[in-house]
Amino acid sequence: MSETVVFSQLSRKFIDENDNTPADAQQVIYYGLAIGHHLGVIDCLEAALTCPWEAYLAWIATLEEGSEARRKMEGVPRYGEIVIDSNHIVMLASAFDAAMARQTAQQQAWSEALLVMLHAIHQENAIYLMVRRQRD
């Protein structure tokens, strides 16, 4: 059995057309979208980065021990998944940028990919990442 960690990025949202919400209540859904709530809304996530499990653990070990960023990323082994949103971008971007000097070429490539995803969140706050441990 192989294990990986997959970073999935929000690519789009849509209203579930199979939702049997009465027509007069549809406005509530659209209002919910406008204020950021999910009422009958489906998030479409696309895999943007995949790391082998052991390599993920080695990668996050390059982050400063005891740091908030490392604790955040250690949520994957602890809970099986984490969400990265606009509240985490500055903290994670700073930590991964600082860790690049201690990383292998592969880890640096993952850090650079993550920094691009964090930049996308900075540009559009509705975007977020779901990071999950997957077992095949």
C-alpha positions as a printed Julia matrix, in Angstrom:
136×3 Matrix{Float64}:
   0.0    0.0    0.0
   1.39   3.41  -0.96
   0.61   6.68   0.73
   0.68  10.18  -0.67
  -0.21  13.7    0.38
  -2.32  15.58  -2.14
  -2.7   19.36  -2.22
  -6.0   20.12  -3.94
  -6.85  23.66  -4.93
 -10.31  25.15  -5.31
 -10.83  25.55  -9.05
 -14.47  26.6   -9.18
 -17.81  26.57  -7.37
 -21.23  25.78  -8.71
 -24.74  25.42  -7.47
 -25.98  21.86  -7.29
 -28.64  21.78  -9.97
 -30.05  18.59  -8.43
 -30.75  20.49  -5.25
 -34.54  20.63  -4.95
 -34.55  24.1   -3.49
 -37.81  25.88  -4.35
 -37.42  28.7   -6.88
 -38.4   31.35  -4.34
 -35.56  30.16  -2.07
 -32.9   30.29  -4.79
 -32.22  33.89  -3.85
 -31.02  32.65  -0.47
 -28.47  30.46  -2.25
 -27.22  33.33  -4.39
 -27.07  35.59  -1.36
 -25.15  32.86   0.46
 -22.66  32.72  -2.4
 -22.26  36.48  -2.3
 -21.39  36.45   1.42
 -19.26  33.32   1.16
 -21.55  30.71   2.69
 -22.11  27.33   1.11
 -25.81  26.62   0.71
 -26.26  24.03  -2.02
 -22.86  25.01  -3.43
 -20.32  22.41  -4.5
 -16.61  23.2   -4.43
 -14.54  21.67  -7.22
 -11.05  20.83  -6.07
  -8.23  19.89  -8.45
  -5.05  18.1   -7.4
  -2.24  20.63  -7.73
   0.65  18.89  -5.94
   1.27  15.32  -4.84
   4.06  14.15  -2.54
   4.93  10.64  -1.39
   4.11  10.27   2.32
   7.65   9.82   3.64
   8.9   12.65   1.41
   6.15  14.94   2.77
   7.27  14.21   6.33
  10.9   15.0    5.42
   9.81  18.18   3.61
   7.85  19.62   6.53
  10.71  18.66   8.86
  12.73  21.4    7.11
  10.39  24.0    8.64
  11.53  25.58  11.88
  10.86  23.24  14.78
   8.04  24.46  17.03
   6.91  27.07  14.51
   3.27  27.76  13.78
   3.86  26.78  10.13
   5.3   23.41  11.07
   2.44  22.73  13.49
  -0.03  23.59  10.71
   1.6   21.22   8.22
   1.89  18.49  10.89
  -1.91  18.5   10.95
  -1.85  16.15   7.96
  -0.19  13.27   9.86
  -2.19  14.12  12.98
  -5.67  14.55  11.5
  -5.42  13.21   7.94
  -6.18  16.57   6.33
  -5.84  20.31   6.74
  -7.27  23.38   5.04
  -5.02  26.24   3.99
  -6.83  29.52   3.4
  -6.11  33.25   3.38
  -5.45  33.21   7.14
  -2.37  31.02   6.62
  -0.65  32.47   3.56
   1.79  34.91   5.16
   2.85  32.48   7.88
   3.34  29.55   5.47
   4.95  31.6    2.69
   7.52  33.03   5.11
   8.29  29.63   6.62
   8.67  27.74   3.33
  10.7   30.56   1.81
  13.07  30.53   4.81
  13.36  26.71   4.72
  14.42  26.55   1.06
  18.09  26.92   2.0
  17.85  23.61   3.95
  15.85  21.71   1.33
  16.77  19.26  -1.38
  16.09  20.19  -5.0
  12.82  18.19  -4.92
  11.7   19.85  -1.69
  12.53  23.27  -3.15
  10.36  22.47  -6.18
   7.46  21.55  -3.87
   8.02  24.72  -1.83
   8.0   26.81  -5.0
   4.77  25.12  -6.14
   3.19  25.77  -2.74
   4.31  29.42  -2.87
   2.55  29.78  -6.24
  -0.64  28.33  -4.73
  -0.37  30.65  -1.72
   0.04  33.59  -4.08
  -3.18  32.53  -5.86
  -4.99  32.59  -2.5
  -3.54  36.04  -1.83
  -4.91  37.23  -5.19
  -8.34  35.64  -4.66
  -9.43  35.01  -1.06
 -12.12  32.53  -2.12
  -9.42  30.06  -3.18
  -8.2   27.57  -0.6
  -6.21  24.34  -0.44
  -7.3   21.01   0.97
  -4.28  18.9    1.93
  -5.08  15.22   2.47
  -3.27  12.01   3.25
  -4.31   9.31   0.79
  -3.72   5.59   1.01
  -3.88   3.5   -2.15
